[in-house]
Every structure is written in C-alpha cells, then in structure tokens.
Amino acid sequence: MNAHVIPRDILKLHIAAVEGMFPLRFIGMLPMGSVGHVDEADERALEFLADDLQGLSLLDLCKAEIELGRRLGRSVGIVLHGGLKSDEAARLASLAAAI
C-alpha cells in the first residue's frame, strides 16, 4: 500500500501555519533517513530542514514537530540548519528539496 501523498499547496499551508506559531523558517524537505530521531521504519514520516529564528528553544522545536505532524497526520522530523557543522550543513542543504 502506498503512503498518501500530500498535495504541495496543502503542505505549504500547514508549513506556513507552523512558521506562524514558532520562530522557524522551513528551507526544504529532506530525504528519508536524514533526521536521526525519526523511526526509519515509518515510511510515511516526513523530514525537513529549517532555519531557527531568534527565540527558538528546544521545547519550541519539539512542539513544532508535533504540531506539523498533527496537521499532516504523520511523523515529522526537523533538523535545524544552524545546528549543523559546516560539512553537514552544506551536504544537507544540497539534498533538501524545495517545498
């Protein structure tokens, strides 16, 4: 059975809502397995690369993952671009697909 595909306009709508709630700016969608804390067995999970804006706490990041996951009906993992070392940041940024 194939995972339900989320239309791009609906995805953008939910991402914009989460960006409005938390100091985050989504950069792109990452390939499966990029985020270490998302269960690799969950084929429906989505993984994102984001910039943290001033005032983002770790608790806010966790809440943003939960909120976006609730809106999309699947697990979500978010990696902060600013939290990566230079090699990792460049590599993940090149892998991120536009939203």
N, C-alpha and C positions, 0 to 999 in steps of 0.2 A: 504494500500500500504506500503510495507516495504522500509525502508531507504536504499539507495545504500551503499553497503559495500565497503570500500576502501581496496584494496589488501595491505598486510603488507609491501611488498617491495616498493610500491609507497608511502605509508605513511612514511616509513623510509627515502626515498629520499627527500620528502618535509621537513621533520623534520631536516635532515642534512643541507638542504639549509637555513632554518631559523636559525639554530645554527651558520652557517657561517656568517650570516648577523648581528646577535645580540649576546651579551655576555650571552648566555643561554646554559644550558645542560639539555635536557629532561630526566627525570627519568622514567616516565611511564604514562599510561593513567588511569584516574580516573573514577569511576562510575558516572553516571548522577546524578546531584544534589549536587555534591561536591563543585562546584565553585558557589559562591553566585551571581555573576554578569552575569551569563548566564541564559537566559529565559528558565525555566523548561518546558514550552510548546513546545519548539523547540526540537523535538525528534531526529533531525539529528545532533545536536550540539555535539562537542567533547570536553572533558575536560582533561587537562594534569597537571602533577606535574613536576616542573623543578627546577634546581639549578640556582641561579643567580651568574654570574661570575663578576669579578671586572669591574666596569664601567657601569653596567646596571642601567638605570634610569627608572622611572615610564613611561615616554614617550616611551622609547625603548620597555618596556613590552607591552604597548598598540599597538605599531607598529608591534611587533612580533605576537600578537593575530590576528591582521588584515591581516598580510601577510600570515600566516599559513591558516587562514580562506579563504583567496582569492585562495590560491593554492588548498585547499581541497574542495572548493565550499560549505562550511557550516560554521556555527558559531563555534568559538573556544574560550575556556577559559583556562587561565594558572594560576596556583597557584604556588607561589614561596615557596619552602620548607624552606628556611632560614627565611622567614617572619612569620612562624607559631610558636606558643608557643609549648613547648616540648610535651605536651599530644597530641595536634593536629598533630604535625609533625610525631610522631610515628604512630598514627592511620591512617593518610592519606598515609604514606609511605607503610604501610601494605596492604592498599586497592589498591595501584597502580599496574596495570597490565603491564607487560613488553611490550615494543613497538617492 
